[in-house]
């Protein structure tokens, strides 16, 4: 056999490039047959009933393919699946589990070697080779099959073929939830030129190209202003921050001069622009914080916008009287603005995350969106498509029955959201009279209005990193005051919890590089970074206090605190900042102070810190990840992540008990705050303040106003004795459905 490594790479790459799932499985069996010089190679894939379906074969009778189904555990293939272990036989007919199926005409073959294909711990298929000769496969050959099966598991684990999809109808593609809702329409491809595909080319006229660059900046600034005006009436000002961020980068001297330097070195404008965009995008991409990491998409968006403006490309031209779903690697703001709002029913992006500007804009406009699907091949303009933003799924070429079912869900969802609008001005209070406070999370100025529109009682987490990321040097105190004041004034007379700068480790600033760390998640970040750079922290604290003035709403929130000395050092800095500002004659108020409980070590130290703090805020995302040692953004382990894991619930319960004993108020932010199952358990534990994305506020308020507190308390008592997250979820969900709240899970 040829080089194992070479052949593995060749087969996996060939299969991955196939357009359709059925093409993938055919390529698998053909490529393996050729490489191993075997008479038969067959691929069996498990369906929903755990039957092993013969989906592709080189060597067995063609009439058996996609018709033969082996009952669970039946035959040699069933034995491989049930044992999760390879089976290498010189003559398969002699084995007691041998099961003959006449349709396959496999009586001509003797040797048998089958290996299981396992995805996320479950057997999803079996790969089989057979031969006319009576012989065992060599160790090398068996090892090749085992290794190849491990690679193929990543390709086949979620294959629609197991559900009978052979021709691309009703084909489902999974992605990331971008904005909730269901959109049914027709594809309009938003796939313009890709800046990252540009190659370096010598510049023939450097002075002229520099002038072209300056003119291009003027043109794109004008486009951005026009798009902002076009969308203004639709978004009620809530997405202004997106356009401000674009213009901020266009006016950033560090970015402009980076492109100019590339041109002056002899690169043509697109090449110099590509280098600059990749440089600034990679700074964000290297960060650990999901919110900041998502900002690399915004830089990439702007790069493509500049490139396409240079090429003279115009936004998509949507057909009249047709419901449109924009689909592309990155759907631009220009394309969104070009489609009449009443015709734009969905967005699908091959790249991006739920935190990207496209997702923020989709939420503000109320357009269902799915992000990060990966490239979807063989898309055709005006083909039918369904966007399920509630579950992060896209259905291509849906049949009439599927469309009808989704239309019913969409109508139900629309009716529900219309009903929930009536709750906006009503208190968030349980049927038995317990009041719950609901805050929103924000970081972009674009996020401000949706929270107010949906009835947020304040800001539970304001991320202050963005002003630091878009400058070519540390932002001045005056610049920070201006940004913070906008947020505080928008939520005047309401609490605003501002987290101090959370950078460092693997979240470097472009103008303040930090040496690489072997384990940045446990490294120089959060409060550790800012205390070591106390001049930056002093400027930021002064800016926060000045922005608040005599507004009582400011709360300062410290990230990643793990020791009493860190808290003491900050308290001294806070005292110094207040003294300085009072000496300068400013009218200010001392802000309330709290820490984020996201490092598990913080929980046990709450008794030591109680006299130094006004509140604590549980950062459920980081706390869950640290407790479970699981990265929820790592696809290899994310399936094991669940914040209703008993360990997480018990530590949150312990946190609430300690806070209660020491008279500390507690809030919780992160995904738990918007998960209906988790909300029930948190209320049952005694939590009374939640902070979440603006889009989730209406549903959570509906849940609170429908849920008797004694039911939540009974459920949490049962949950804390249950060892399995799945059982906890099922138990709570059953009770909520009994209250008529099943639509919370749609």
Secondary structure as UniProt FT lines:
FT   HELIX           4..16
FT   HELIX           21..36
FT   STRAND          40..46
FT   TURN            48..49
FT   STRAND          52..58
FT   HELIX           62..64
FT   TURN            65..67
FT   STRAND          69..70
FT   TURN            72..73
FT   HELIX           75..83
FT   STRAND          87..89
FT   HELIX           92..94
FT   TURN            96..97
FT   HELIX           102..104
FT   HELIX           106..108
FT   STRAND          111..119
FT   TURN            120..121
FT   STRAND          122..131
FT   HELIX           139..156
FT   TURN            157..158
FT   HELIX           160..163
FT   TURN            169..170
FT   STRAND          171..174
FT   STRAND          176..179
FT   STRAND          182..189
FT   HELIX           195..197
FT   HELIX           206..235
FT   TURN            236..239
FT   HELIX           240..250
FT   HELIX           253..264
FT   TURN            265..266
FT   HELIX           269..285
FT   HELIX           290..293
FT   HELIX           295..311
FT   TURN            320..321
FT   STRAND          324..328
FT   HELIX           333..338
FT   TURN            341..343
FT   STRAND          344..349
FT   TURN            354..355
FT   HELIX           357..365
FT   STRAND          369..371
FT   TURN            381..382
FT   STRAND          384..388
FT   TURN            389..392
FT   STRAND          393..396
FT   HELIX           400..421
FT   TURN            422..425
FT   TURN            431..432
FT   STRAND          437..442
FT   HELIX           445..447
FT   HELIX           448..453
FT   TURN            454..455
FT   STRAND          458..463
FT   HELIX           466..469
FT   HELIX           477..490
FT   TURN            491..493
FT   STRAND          495..499
FT   TURN            505..506
FT   TURN            510..511
FT   TURN            518..519
FT   HELIX           520..522
FT   HELIX           527..532
FT   HELIX           534..548
FT   TURN            549..550
FT   TURN            552..553
FT   STRAND          554..558
FT   HELIX           564..583
FT   TURN            584..585
FT   STRAND          592..597
FT   HELIX           601..604
FT   HELIX           606..609
FT   HELIX           610..612
FT   STRAND          615..619
FT   HELIX           620..628
FT   TURN            632..633
FT   TURN            635..637
FT   HELIX           638..640
FT   TURN            643..644
FT   HELIX           646..661
FT   TURN            662..663
FT   STRAND          665..669
FT   HELIX           671..674
FT   HELIX           676..685
FT   STRAND          689..692
FT   HELIX           694..696
FT   HELIX           697..706
FT   HELIX           709..719
FT   TURN            720..721
FT   HELIX           725..738
FT   TURN            739..740
FT   HELIX           742..745
//
